[in-house]
Structure formats: structure tokens, C-alpha cells
Amino acid sequence: MFHADTHLLIDHWTRLSRRPGVVADVPDRNSFHPDAFGLRLPRLFMAEIAADGCTLRTTGSWIESFHGATLTRQPLTTLWRDSSHAMVTAAVAQCVREARLVVIKAAIGLSGDLIEVTLAPLRSASGQIDRVVGLYTPLSTLAFGEGDSRLLTGRVCIGVGHSGRAPLSLAAVDGRRIA
């Protein structure tokens, strides 16, 4: 079960994805309104997806305060321990490939406090999935000692809802296999 704040993003994105005219169940980034998240707005971020990885475009004040740095133009993986980079990269790829939300449950620092980081794909005007909106949801009150690391350690990655893409199938035309 996810935290109520995580459900808010899931429900908001799902409502947008079911609107008329939405391509492959992924809403247009212009239809996403961050102000709908009220007090959760400082825990939102927007990342750009490119061939060389996922780069943060904007981050809420809570996230920047939490990590103790300005994060604009930083790779998304800089928020995570090296051991979690593969999981985060795979989560972004899954989000795009399956056209659905992905939630990463992560631990923070030595305390092991848990946080949910939700990733939701968005389309550009050209129809390409080129952005991911994300939400940090702490699952408890976070307490840190002096010098504690604020890097996230991925524990599990969960695809949420149905995939917006049809499953691949193998077909034959004139005896020749095609996808």
C-alpha cells in the first residue's frame, strides 16, 4: 500500500491519462498542473528524458533543502547512491517503455527511514515521452544527525496500474516473422 500523497499523484495522473485525445494513456505535460498538489508542491520535481539520461529541470524547495544543493541540470541519479543508479535508470526506462507510473521505495542515510519516489511520464507537443514528473513522499518523520548522507538507496521498484502500451506479439506475414 502506498502513502496517501503517492496516491494523490497516481490518481491525478490517471485522471489526466483517461481524458479524450490522450495518446497511449500518457498525458501531455501542458495538462499537468503542479498547483493541484498544494502543500506537496515543494516535494515535486520535473526531469527531462534524453538519450544520455534523465536530467532534473526543476525541483521543489523541500527536495533542494533535503539534499542541501541546487539540483537544476543535475542528473537524476545524483540523488541516489551509486549502488542504486541501475535501479533508477531502469525505473525511468520502465516508466517510458510501459507508459505508466513507477514507484521506487528507498531508504535514506544511516537511519534507514523510508521514502517513496513516484515517477510519472508526460508527453511533449510532438507526442514523445520526454518528461517525468516525480514526487518525494517520506513515510515517517525524517531525523538526521550531523554529516548523515542524504543520498537515497533504492529498495524496490514497482510499476503502478496497467501498461499504456500494448504487449508485443509475434506475427507472421507470408511465412516471415514480424513484430
C-alpha positions as CSV (number, residue, x, y, z in Angstrom):
1,M,0.0,0.0,0.0
2,F,1.3,3.4,-0.9
3,H,1.2,6.7,1.1
4,A,-1.8,9.0,0.6
5,D,0.4,11.6,-1.1
6,T,1.7,9.0,-3.6
7,H,-1.9,8.0,-4.3
8,L,-2.7,11.7,-5.0
9,L,-0.1,11.7,-7.8
10,I,-1.3,8.3,-9.1
11,D,-4.9,9.4,-9.1
12,H,-4.1,12.8,-10.7
13,W,-2.0,11.3,-13.5
14,T,-4.6,8.6,-14.1
15,R,-7.4,11.1,-14.5
16,L,-5.3,13.1,-17.0
17,S,-4.4,9.9,-18.9
18,R,-8.0,9.0,-19.4
19,R,-9.1,12.3,-20.9
20,P,-10.3,12.3,-24.6
21,G,-7.5,12.8,-27.1
22,V,-4.7,11.5,-24.8
23,V,-2.2,9.4,-26.8
24,A,-1.3,5.9,-25.5
25,D,-2.6,6.8,-22.0
26,V,0.2,9.3,-21.3
27,P,-0.9,12.9,-20.6
28,D,0.5,15.9,-22.3
29,R,2.9,17.8,-20.0
30,N,0.9,21.0,-20.5
31,S,-2.2,19.3,-19.0
32,F,-0.3,18.6,-15.8
33,H,-0.9,21.3,-13.2
34,P,1.6,21.2,-10.3
35,D,-0.6,23.6,-8.2
36,A,-3.1,20.8,-7.8
37,F,-0.7,19.4,-5.3
38,G,-1.0,22.2,-2.8
39,L,1.3,21.7,0.2
40,R,3.0,18.8,-1.6
41,L,4.4,21.1,-4.4
42,P,7.8,21.6,-2.7
43,R,8.3,17.8,-2.9
44,L,7.7,17.7,-6.7
45,F,10.4,17.6,-9.4
46,M,10.4,17.6,-13.2
47,A,13.1,15.7,-15.1
48,E,13.9,15.7,-18.8
49,I,14.5,12.4,-20.6
50,A,17.2,12.4,-23.2
51,A,19.4,9.8,-24.9
52,D,22.2,10.5,-22.4
53,G,20.0,10.0,-19.3
54,C,17.4,11.8,-17.1
55,T,18.2,15.4,-16.0
56,L,16.4,17.4,-13.4
57,R,14.8,20.6,-14.8
58,T,13.1,21.9,-11.7
59,T,13.0,20.7,-8.1
60,G,10.8,21.8,-5.3
61,S,12.3,23.7,-2.3
62,W,11.8,20.7,0.1
63,I,13.9,18.4,-2.2
64,E,16.7,21.0,-2.6
65,S,16.7,21.6,1.2
66,F,16.7,17.9,1.8
67,H,19.7,17.3,-0.4
68,G,21.4,20.5,0.5
69,A,22.0,21.7,-3.0
70,T,20.6,23.4,-6.1
71,L,19.7,20.5,-8.3
72,T,18.7,22.1,-11.6
73,R,20.5,20.5,-14.6
74,Q,21.9,17.7,-12.4
75,P,21.4,14.0,-13.4
76,L,18.5,12.3,-11.6
77,T,21.0,9.7,-10.4
78,T,23.0,12.2,-8.4
79,L,20.2,12.0,-5.7
80,W,20.9,8.3,-5.3
81,R,23.8,6.1,-4.0
82,D,26.0,4.6,-6.7
83,S,24.5,1.1,-5.9
84,S,21.0,2.4,-6.9
85,H,21.9,4.1,-10.2
86,A,21.0,1.0,-12.2
87,M,17.6,0.7,-10.4
88,V,16.7,4.4,-11.0
89,T,17.8,4.2,-14.7
90,A,15.7,1.0,-15.1
91,A,12.7,2.7,-13.3
92,V,12.8,5.7,-15.7
93,A,13.1,3.3,-18.7
94,Q,10.2,1.2,-17.4
95,C,8.1,4.4,-16.9
96,V,8.7,5.4,-20.6
97,R,8.6,1.9,-22.1
98,E,5.4,0.8,-20.4
99,A,3.8,4.3,-20.3
100,R,2.9,4.1,-16.7
101,L,3.8,5.3,-13.2
102,V,6.7,3.7,-11.3
103,V,7.2,4.0,-7.5
104,I,10.6,3.5,-6.0
105,K,10.7,2.7,-2.3
106,A,14.0,3.9,-0.9
107,A,15.9,4.2,2.4
108,I,17.6,7.4,3.5
109,G,21.0,7.6,5.2
110,L,22.1,5.5,8.2
111,S,18.7,5.8,9.8
112,G,17.0,3.7,7.1
113,D,13.9,5.9,7.1
114,L,11.8,5.1,4.1
115,I,10.6,7.3,1.3
116,E,8.5,6.7,-1.9
117,V,9.7,8.4,-5.0
118,T,7.0,8.3,-7.7
119,L,7.8,8.8,-11.4
120,A,5.0,9.7,-13.9
121,P,5.7,10.1,-17.7
122,L,4.5,13.1,-19.6
123,R,4.4,13.8,-23.4
124,S,5.6,16.8,-25.3
125,A,3.6,18.5,-28.0
126,S,5.3,16.3,-30.5
127,G,3.9,13.2,-28.9
128,Q,7.2,11.9,-27.4
129,I,7.5,11.0,-23.7
130,D,10.2,13.4,-22.8
131,R,9.5,14.4,-19.2
132,V,9.0,12.6,-15.9
133,V,7.3,14.3,-13.0
134,G,8.2,13.0,-9.6
135,L,7.1,13.2,-6.0
136,Y,9.1,12.6,-2.8
137,T,6.9,11.1,-0.1
138,P,8.6,10.5,3.3
139,L,6.9,7.6,5.1
140,S,7.9,8.9,8.5
141,T,9.3,12.0,10.2
142,L,12.9,12.2,9.0
143,A,15.6,12.8,11.6
144,F,19.3,13.2,10.6
145,G,22.4,13.6,12.5
146,E,25.3,15.9,11.6
147,G,27.0,14.5,8.5
148,D,24.4,11.9,7.7
149,S,24.1,11.2,4.0
150,R,21.0,12.4,2.2
151,L,21.5,10.1,-0.8
152,L,18.7,7.6,-1.4
153,T,19.1,3.9,-1.5
154,G,16.7,2.1,-3.8
155,R,15.0,-0.9,-2.2
156,V,12.2,-1.9,-4.6
157,C,10.7,-0.6,-7.8
158,I,7.0,-1.1,-8.6
159,G,5.1,-0.4,-11.8
160,V,1.7,1.0,-11.0
161,G,-1.5,0.4,-12.9
162,H,-1.9,-1.1,-16.3
163,S,0.7,-0.5,-19.0
164,G,-0.3,2.1,-21.6
165,R,1.4,0.2,-24.3
166,A,0.1,-2.9,-26.0
167,P,2.1,-6.1,-25.3
168,L,4.4,-7.0,-28.1
169,S,3.4,-10.0,-30.1
170,L,5.0,-12.0,-32.9
171,A,3.1,-12.3,-36.2
172,A,3.8,-14.0,-39.5
173,V,3.2,-12.5,-42.9
174,D,3.8,-14.7,-45.9
175,G,5.7,-17.1,-43.6
176,R,8.0,-14.3,-42.4
177,R,8.1,-13.4,-38.7
178,I,7.5,-9.8,-37.8
179,A,6.7,-8.0,-34.6
